[in-house]
Amino acid sequence: MSHSAKLLSLCVCLIGVAIFSLMVGAASISVRQLIETLLSGGALDFVVNQYRLPRLCLAMGVGAGLGLSGMLVQGVIRNPLASPDLMGISSGAGLAATVLFVLFPDAPVYCLPMAALFGGIVAALVILLIGYQLQPTPAHLALIGIAISAFLASGIDFLMIVNPIEINTAMVWLTGSLWGRNWTQVPYIWVTLSVMLPVALWLAWRLDVIGLGEDSATSLGIEPKKVQLFALMSSVILASISVSVCGTISFVGLLAPHLARMLFGHNHKLLAPSAALLGALMVLLADTLARGIDPPLELPAGVLTSLIGAPYFIFLLQRYKGW
């Protein structure tokens, strides 16, 4: 199958899951009712247009952002175990956002993405500084990231214990849930994606050339350090904004790029759109299953992605233990 056919198949799968997502939940909706509601509103207008549709848009946007972020950070570090979760970006963004939730509950909505971005940048810089000093193997760098993430997670737990008033809101958010989200959050992730996807495509061939060696890249007029820094900052922005929208959905940034490489190889021009599509598909499917397994009970989407991602990460650790 050609690469174009594979990308088209991913798009078709995503559209199919999106339609199914609008139909399942506490109130089951037929295809006819769905079409009528989307076109003219009616009795189910709130359920479809004000509740499920924004969740669908957010799930796809967040998944695409995390998949693209994971592709960039793996391309920069050349580490198959790297991802926004394991590089501490998600935990740093989560801690900063929790500080805002707990200590400044009346802060404007637009402050959350800025706080998450600041936390993600600081956490990534700490891990990169440690990596620069120790020069660890890929597996050891992943373990350093896990340790830093655990440390940041303990900070989150501490804040919620000493400030229990906002604990319910924070817990729903930190487990990676799209519950209670609406159209207000949609522009944050989609504006970010509209800017960062072209940036990722611009970086694509440069990352391919850098993979051949820094000397080869320099001879072709590419400045490897600047490109790597720019790509890493792009990854941090994508992951932090995604976390600010729906909390920490784990392992999407690890799994989506790996699946993309299995389907499309190592060409970053193909990895960028495919990782974004696969990430969007993963989060949307997780949110749909979380809402449809036992309605009206809802599981956080992050729980389902962790059930798949954690065993896969253990497999990768075993595979790259000698690196």
C-alpha positions as CSV (number, residue, x, y, z in Angstrom):
1,M,0.0,0.0,0.0
2,S,1.3,3.4,-0.9
3,H,2.0,6.1,1.7
4,S,-0.9,8.2,0.3
5,A,-3.3,5.3,0.7
6,K,-2.1,4.8,4.3
7,L,-2.7,8.4,5.2
8,L,-6.1,8.3,3.5
9,S,-7.0,5.2,5.4
10,L,-6.0,6.9,8.7
11,C,-8.3,9.8,7.8
12,V,-11.2,7.5,7.0
13,C,-10.7,5.7,10.3
14,L,-10.6,9.0,12.2
15,I,-13.8,10.1,10.5
16,G,-15.5,6.8,11.3
17,V,-14.5,7.0,15.0
18,A,-15.6,10.6,15.1
19,I,-19.1,9.7,13.9
20,F,-19.3,6.8,16.3
21,S,-18.2,9.1,19.1
22,L,-21.1,11.5,18.5
23,M,-23.5,8.6,18.8
24,V,-22.5,6.9,22.0
25,G,-22.9,7.9,25.6
26,A,-25.6,8.1,28.2
27,A,-28.0,9.0,25.4
28,S,-27.7,6.8,22.4
29,I,-28.3,8.6,19.1
30,S,-29.1,7.1,15.7
31,V,-27.4,8.2,12.5
32,R,-30.6,10.0,11.4
33,Q,-31.0,11.8,14.7
34,L,-27.3,12.8,14.5
35,I,-27.6,14.3,11.0
36,E,-30.8,16.1,11.9
37,T,-29.2,17.6,15.0
38,L,-26.0,18.7,13.3
39,L,-28.0,20.4,10.6
40,S,-30.9,21.9,12.5
41,G,-30.5,21.4,16.2
42,G,-33.6,20.3,18.0
43,A,-34.1,18.3,21.2
44,L,-30.7,16.8,21.1
45,D,-28.9,20.0,20.3
46,F,-27.2,20.3,23.7
47,V,-26.0,16.7,23.8
48,V,-24.5,16.7,20.3
49,N,-23.5,20.3,19.5
50,Q,-22.7,21.6,23.0
51,Y,-21.3,18.5,24.7
52,R,-20.1,15.8,22.4
53,L,-18.9,17.8,19.4
54,P,-16.5,20.1,21.4
55,R,-15.2,17.0,23.2
56,L,-14.6,15.4,19.8
57,C,-12.7,18.5,18.5
58,L,-10.6,18.6,21.7
59,A,-9.8,14.9,21.7
60,M,-8.6,15.1,18.1
61,G,-6.6,18.3,18.7
62,V,-5.0,17.1,21.9
63,G,-4.1,13.7,20.4
64,A,-2.6,15.4,17.3
65,G,-0.6,17.8,19.5
66,L,0.8,15.0,21.7
67,G,1.6,12.8,18.7
68,L,3.4,15.7,17.0
69,S,5.2,16.6,20.2
70,G,6.4,13.0,20.6
71,M,7.6,12.8,17.0
72,L,9.6,16.1,17.4
73,V,11.2,15.1,20.7
74,Q,12.2,11.7,19.5
75,G,13.6,13.3,16.3
76,V,15.7,15.7,18.3
77,I,17.1,13.4,20.9
78,R,17.3,10.4,18.7
79,N,15.9,8.4,21.6
80,P,13.1,5.9,20.8
81,L,12.1,6.1,24.5
82,A,11.6,9.8,24.5
83,S,8.1,11.4,24.8
84,P,6.5,14.4,26.4
85,D,5.5,12.2,29.4
86,L,9.0,10.7,30.0
87,M,10.8,13.9,29.4
88,G,8.9,15.5,32.2
89,I,7.1,18.0,30.0
90,S,3.6,16.8,30.8
91,S,4.3,16.6,34.6
92,G,5.9,20.0,34.6
93,A,3.0,21.5,32.8
94,G,0.6,19.6,35.1
95,L,2.3,20.9,38.3
96,A,2.2,24.5,37.1
97,A,-1.4,24.2,36.1
98,T,-2.2,22.6,39.5
99,V,-0.6,25.5,41.3
100,L,-2.9,27.8,39.3
101,F,-5.9,25.6,40.0
102,V,-5.3,25.4,43.7
103,L,-3.7,28.7,44.7
104,F,-5.5,31.0,42.2
105,P,-8.9,29.3,41.4
106,D,-10.4,32.6,40.1
107,A,-7.6,33.2,37.5
108,P,-8.8,33.8,34.0
109,V,-9.0,30.8,31.6
110,Y,-6.3,32.1,29.4
111,C,-3.8,31.9,32.3
112,L,-3.9,28.1,32.3
113,P,-2.1,27.5,29.0
114,M,0.6,30.1,29.9
115,A,1.1,28.4,33.3
116,A,1.3,25.0,31.7
117,L,3.7,26.2,29.1
118,F,6.0,27.7,31.7
119,G,6.0,24.4,33.7
120,G,6.7,22.3,30.7
121,I,9.6,24.5,29.6
122,V,11.2,24.4,33.1
123,A,10.8,20.6,33.4
124,A,12.3,20.0,29.9
125,L,15.3,22.2,30.7
126,V,16.0,20.4,33.9
127,I,16.0,17.0,32.3
128,L,18.1,18.2,29.3
129,L,20.6,19.8,31.7
130,I,20.9,16.5,33.6
131,G,21.3,14.7,30.4
132,Y,24.0,17.1,29.2
133,Q,25.9,16.6,32.4
134,L,25.6,12.8,32.6
135,Q,25.5,11.8,28.9
136,P,23.2,8.8,29.7
137,T,22.1,6.1,27.3
138,P,18.6,6.3,25.9
139,A,17.2,3.9,28.5
140,H,18.9,5.8,31.3
141,L,17.6,9.1,30.0
142,A,14.1,7.7,30.0
143,L,14.6,6.5,33.6
144,I,15.8,10.0,34.6
145,G,12.7,11.4,33.0
146,I,10.5,9.0,35.0
147,A,12.3,10.0,38.2
148,I,11.8,13.7,37.5
149,S,8.1,13.1,36.5
150,A,7.6,11.2,39.8
151,F,9.1,14.1,41.8
152,L,6.8,16.6,40.0
153,A,3.8,14.3,40.6
154,S,4.6,14.3,44.3
155,G,4.4,18.1,44.2
156,I,1.0,17.9,42.7
157,D,-0.1,15.4,45.4
158,F,1.2,17.7,48.1
159,L,-0.7,20.7,46.7
160,M,-4.0,18.8,46.6
161,I,-3.6,17.5,50.1
162,V,-2.9,20.9,51.7
163,N,-5.5,22.6,49.6
164,P,-8.4,20.1,49.4
165,I,-11.0,22.6,48.3
166,E,-10.1,22.2,44.6
167,I,-9.1,18.6,44.8
168,N,-12.1,17.2,42.7
169,T,-11.5,19.6,39.9
170,A,-7.8,19.0,39.9
171,M,-8.1,15.2,40.1
172,V,-10.5,15.0,37.1
173,W,-8.1,17.2,35.1
174,L,-4.9,15.4,36.1
175,T,-6.2,11.9,35.1
176,G,-6.6,13.1,31.5
177,S,-10.3,13.6,31.1
178,L,-12.3,15.5,28.6
179,W,-15.3,15.6,31.0
180,G,-16.8,19.1,31.3
181,R,-14.9,20.6,28.4
182,N,-16.7,22.9,26.0
183,W,-16.0,25.2,23.1
184,T,-14.0,27.6,25.3
185,Q,-10.9,25.3,25.2
186,V,-11.1,24.4,21.5
187,P,-9.3,27.5,20.1
188,Y,-6.3,27.0,22.4
189,I,-5.3,23.7,20.9
190,W,-6.4,24.2,17.3
191,V,-4.7,27.6,17.0
192,T,-1.5,26.0,18.4
193,L,-1.8,23.2,15.9
194,S,-2.4,25.5,13.0
195,V,0.9,27.2,13.8
196,M,3.0,24.2,14.9
197,L,2.1,21.7,12.2
198,P,3.6,23.8,9.4
199,V,6.6,24.4,11.7
200,A,7.0,20.6,12.1
201,L,6.8,20.1,8.3
202,W,9.4,22.9,7.9
203,L,11.7,21.1,10.4
204,A,11.1,17.6,8.8
205,W,13.8,17.5,6.2
206,R,16.2,19.2,8.5
207,L,15.7,16.5,11.1
208,D,16.3,13.9,8.4
209,V,19.6,15.5,7.4
210,I,20.7,15.9,11.0
211,G,20.1,12.2,11.4
212,L,22.9,11.6,8.9
213,G,25.4,13.3,11.2
214,E,26.1,16.9,12.3
215,D,29.0,17.3,9.8
216,S,26.7,16.4,6.9
217,A,24.1,18.8,8.1
218,T,26.5,21.6,8.5
219,S,27.9,21.1,5.0
220,L,24.4,21.5,3.7
221,G,23.9,24.8,5.4
222,I,21.9,23.5,8.4
223,E,22.8,24.6,11.9
224,P,22.0,21.4,13.9
225,K,22.0,23.0,17.4
226,K,19.5,25.8,16.4
227,V,17.3,23.3,14.6
228,Q,17.3,20.9,17.5
229,L,16.5,23.7,20.0
230,F,13.7,25.0,17.8
231,A,12.2,21.5,17.4
232,L,12.4,20.9,21.1
233,M,10.7,24.2,22.0
234,S,8.0,23.3,19.5
235,S,7.5,19.9,21.2
236,V,7.3,21.6,24.6
237,I,4.7,24.1,23.3
238,L,2.5,21.4,21.8
239,A,2.6,19.1,24.9
240,S,2.1,22.0,27.4
241,I,-0.9,23.4,25.6
242,S,-2.4,19.9,25.2
243,V,-2.0,19.3,28.9
244,S,-3.5,22.7,29.8
245,V,-6.6,21.7,27.8
246,C,-7.4,18.2,29.2
247,G,-4.8,17.2,31.7
248,T,-2.2,14.5,31.4
249,I,-3.1,11.8,28.9
250,S,-0.1,9.5,29.1
251,F,1.8,7.6,26.5
252,V,0.2,9.1,23.4
253,G,3.4,11.0,22.6
254,L,5.3,7.7,22.9
255,L,3.0,5.4,21.0
256,A,1.8,7.6,18.1
257,P,5.4,8.2,16.7
258,H,6.3,4.5,17.0
259,L,3.2,3.4,15.2
260,A,3.9,6.1,12.5
261,R,7.4,4.7,12.0
262,M,6.0,1.2,11.6
263,L,3.7,2.4,8.9
264,F,5.8,5.1,7.1
265,G,9.5,4.6,8.0
266,H,11.7,7.4,9.2
267,N,10.9,10.2,6.8
268,H,9.8,13.1,9.0
269,K,7.7,14.6,6.2
270,L,5.5,11.6,6.5
271,L,6.0,11.1,10.3
272,A,4.6,14.6,11.1
273,P,1.1,14.2,9.6
274,S,0.9,10.5,10.4
275,A,1.9,10.9,14.1
276,A,-0.7,13.7,14.4
277,L,-3.4,11.5,12.8
278,L,-2.5,8.5,15.0
279,G,-2.4,10.6,18.1
280,A,-5.8,12.1,17.3
281,L,-7.2,8.6,16.6
282,M,-5.9,7.2,19.9
283,V,-7.2,10.0,22.1
284,L,-10.6,10.1,20.3
285,L,-11.0,6.3,20.6
286,A,-10.0,6.4,24.2
287,D,-12.5,9.1,25.1
288,T,-15.2,7.4,23.1
289,L,-14.6,4.1,24.9
290,A,-14.3,5.8,28.3
291,R,-17.7,7.4,27.7
292,G,-19.4,4.3,26.1
293,I,-18.2,1.3,28.1
294,D,-20.7,1.7,31.0
295,P,-22.8,4.9,30.6
296,P,-23.5,7.2,32.4
297,L,-20.3,6.3,34.2
298,E,-17.2,7.9,32.5
299,L,-13.6,6.8,32.8
300,P,-10.8,9.3,32.2
301,A,-9.4,8.8,28.7
302,G,-5.9,8.9,30.3
303,V,-6.6,5.6,32.1
304,L,-7.3,3.8,28.9
305,T,-4.2,5.1,27.1
306,S,-2.1,4.1,30.1
307,L,-3.5,0.6,30.1
308,I,-2.0,0.2,26.5
309,G,1.0,2.5,26.8
310,A,2.5,1.2,30.1
311,P,3.1,-2.4,28.8
312,Y,4.4,-1.1,25.5
313,F,6.9,1.1,27.4
314,I,8.1,-1.9,29.4
315,F,8.6,-3.7,26.1
316,L,10.6,-0.8,24.7
317,L,12.8,-0.7,27.9
318,Q,13.5,-4.4,27.4
319,R,14.3,-3.9,23.7
320,Y,16.7,-0.9,24.2
321,K,18.2,-1.9,27.6
322,G,21.6,-2.2,26.0
323,W,21.7,1.3,24.6
